[in-house]
Amino acid sequence: MIHGVAVKKLRVIPDERGFLMEILRDDDEIFEKFGQVYITTVYPGVVKGWHYHKLQRDNMTVIKGMAKIVLYDNRPDSPTYGETNEFFVGEQNRVLISIPPMVLHGIKGIGTEMAIVLNVPTEHYNYESPDEYRIDPYKGGIPYDWGLKEG
């Protein structure tokens, strides 16, 4: 696992009315602080990435559908420099991925429906000076193939 990354199994509490799923609590070991909460969507087969942040930690899960969340440690001073982690997250695997600053990450929609991703970053989005840095998912020099791995 990439240094500084944490995975939390999410607690789902079902009953005859539906279910409640706890995602991030202020008493969780991984909780640092609250910046904002937002959702983003990704269509099947679409890649959103690579991107990273210099300040914020992302805490993301997929609340509808399925997505592949891929991390790449591009931090030269990290003990896991050059390591890649893949997580299949969503209705079939209810987990929260906590991604530290400077770790590149991307999301690919998998399955047959749009995936809805919930993120609780530690910083709010600064419109005047965004903490958002992007690298092309196919031509950015990251040693990862976003293609379907069949076989």
C-alpha positions in Angstrom: 0.0 0.0 0.0 1.3 3.5 -0.8 2.7 5.3 2.2 0.0 7.5 3.8 -2.9 5.9 2.1 -5.6 4.4 4.3 -8.6 2.2 3.4 -11.7 2.1 5.7 -14.3 -0.6 5.4 -17.6 1.3 5.5 -20.4 0.3 7.9 -23.7 -0.4 6.2 -26.7 -0.6 8.5 -29.7 -2.1 6.7 -33.3 -2.5 7.7 -36.6 -3.1 6.0 -36.7 0.6 4.9 -33.4 0.6 3.1 -29.9 1.2 4.6 -27.7 3.9 6.2 -24.0 3.9 5.4 -21.5 5.7 7.6 -18.7 7.2 5.5 -16.4 9.5 7.5 -16.8 10.3 11.2 -14.9 12.9 13.3 -13.8 10.1 15.6 -12.2 8.0 12.8 -8.5 7.5 13.0 -8.1 8.8 9.4 -10.2 12.0 10.0 -8.1 15.2 9.9 -10.5 18.0 9.2 -13.4 19.0 7.1 -13.0 21.2 4.0 -16.1 20.4 1.9 -18.3 17.6 0.7 -19.0 17.0 -3.0 -20.0 14.4 -5.5 -18.7 13.9 -9.0 -19.8 11.4 -11.6 -18.0 9.2 -14.1 -19.5 7.4 -17.0 -18.7 3.7 -17.8 -15.3 3.5 -19.5 -14.4 7.1 -18.9 -11.1 8.1 -17.0 -10.9 11.2 -14.9 -7.3 11.6 -13.9 -4.5 11.9 -13.3 -4.6 14.7 -10.7 -3.1 15.5 -7.3 -3.2 18.1 -4.6 -0.3 19.8 -2.8 -2.3 20.6 0.4 -5.5 18.5 0.7 -6.1 14.9 1.5 -9.1 13.3 -0.4 -11.4 10.9 1.3 -13.5 9.3 -1.4 -15.9 6.5 -1.9 -18.4 5.5 -4.6 -22.0 5.6 -3.5 -23.7 4.4 -6.7 -22.3 2.1 -9.4 -18.7 0.9 -9.5 -15.4 2.7 -10.2 -11.7 1.8 -10.3 -9.7 4.3 -8.2 -6.0 4.2 -9.0 -3.2 5.8 -7.0 0.4 6.4 -8.1 3.0 7.5 -5.6 5.0 10.2 -7.4 6.7 11.5 -4.3 10.5 11.0 -4.7 11.0 11.1 -0.9 8.3 8.4 -0.2 9.3 4.9 0.8 6.7 3.7 -1.7 7.8 6.0 -4.6 6.7 4.5 -7.9 4.1 2.2 -6.4 0.6 1.9 -7.9 -2.5 0.8 -6.0 -5.9 -0.1 -7.7 -9.1 -0.2 -5.7 -12.5 -1.3 -7.1 -15.0 0.7 -5.1 -18.7 1.0 -5.0 -21.8 -1.1 -4.5 -19.8 -4.4 -4.6 -17.0 -3.0 -2.2 -18.0 -0.4 0.3 -14.8 1.3 1.3 -13.4 4.8 1.8 -10.0 5.6 0.2 -8.0 8.3 2.0 -5.4 9.8 -0.4 -2.6 12.0 1.0 -1.3 15.1 -0.7 1.0 14.7 -3.7 -0.3 11.1 -4.5 -1.6 11.0 -8.1 -5.1 9.6 -8.4 -7.6 8.9 -11.1 -11.0 7.3 -11.4 -12.4 5.0 -14.2 -16.1 4.2 -14.4 -16.6 0.4 -14.6 -19.7 -1.6 -15.1 -22.8 -0.5 -17.0 -24.0 2.6 -15.2 -22.7 6.0 -14.2 -20.7 5.9 -11.0 -21.4 8.6 -8.3 -18.3 9.4 -6.3 -18.5 11.2 -2.9 -15.4 13.1 -1.7 -14.7 14.7 1.6 -11.5 16.6 1.2 -9.7 18.3 4.0 -9.6 21.7 2.2 -12.4 23.6 0.5 -12.0 24.4 -3.2 -10.2 27.7 -3.6 -11.5 29.3 -6.8 -8.8 31.9 -7.0 -5.9 29.5 -6.4 -7.0 25.9 -6.9 -5.0 23.1 -5.3 -5.6 21.0 -8.3 -2.9 19.7 -10.6 -3.5 17.5 -13.7 -1.5 15.1 -15.7 -2.8 13.5 -18.9 -4.0 9.9 -18.1 -2.5 8.5 -21.3 0.5 10.7 -22.2 1.6 12.0 -18.9 4.5 9.5 -18.3 2.8 7.6 -15.5 3.5 3.8 -15.9 -0.2 2.7 -15.8 -2.5 1.3 -18.5 -6.1 2.3 -18.0 -7.3 -0.3 -20.5 -9.5 -3.3 -19.6 -7.4 -6.1 -18.2 -9.0 -9.2 -19.6 -7.8 -12.7 -19.4 
